[in-house]
């Protein structure tokens, strides 16, 4: 007949085994498929009038002539429009050399109407981009080696339409930029 102490340790081992088996269900590793699995927003969108896939000539018609920001690295060329605070990376290996990554200050619709310019704040962006995925990034909140708290330091609103994905980025409550990519 087993003694009570062995029953206790057997029960304790069973509880720890169940907790160990349940741990993967509590914590899920995020993959790229999870990252891009969100609803389409009411687009179509553009960053300062530039959409992913536009050629340099199409961008120049919208913003005027741009300057080369960097040379050709790995089949990509970046051009900037300093007066407009816009930077576009073009994929020279794709047919037509379309825009792959766009950084700017406004999210516009295709008619050029500014939808987001950063003055709305985070709560305003939630109302405008209702179906956007919201990502919050945290940092340790205390000082010293051991910190038991965390503090939200940046928030990103991500949405997409048929041509690409778009994000509105805030750092420490202040608007930083709008990004479009393909």
Steps between C-alpha positions, in 0.01 A plus 500: 500500500647838397567744776340849506828677418546305176137578405568870561812504279323300229212752503744791496684347202167453320407866554838619369470268200158646414634857534800411284271357231274809509782756465515489116128577493552815708786647301490511121798590286411767245590427140494715188172334402343620827646848453341550159168338590278799567197656338522724198420859582283728295769604253640545254780690668815684402789658695522867398328400175743213424375140486712185511584390147511850346798571276737791554338688209155462660639620835667799332164599347350508851788650701732655242855387425674319785863464598690173518545424870712188460654313214390166368537242777372147442275617218344785696533877465369754750381844398402784728287807471652726768240776486226241541677281759444188287741210437416227246697181437458363147560139406710521184478125442119505465339583168473878486699552821198547725495664842551238773528709817368853558559719806308823533293720727143450372268215411285608208225348292550464126340840436778661703276585797701476824343240728774487768764767565591424859313788661216260587693321773470131579130515594417684179683241293296223670183673382627559144661158443236292678612163364873564539707256702651673803843394621639632826866469592619510861820567689590440865333758720727521803859589554773268608570142412169346601181654365154360568312753288487592133421818316350534150749697291361463147174423323461397136169495310521260204251472215510386141320519173533309172830673406694482824525547876511826693596592854469810715770512769497684835796508738443609862162644401637714213431437133817400310418380147273314261644204311373311196654178368437218263 
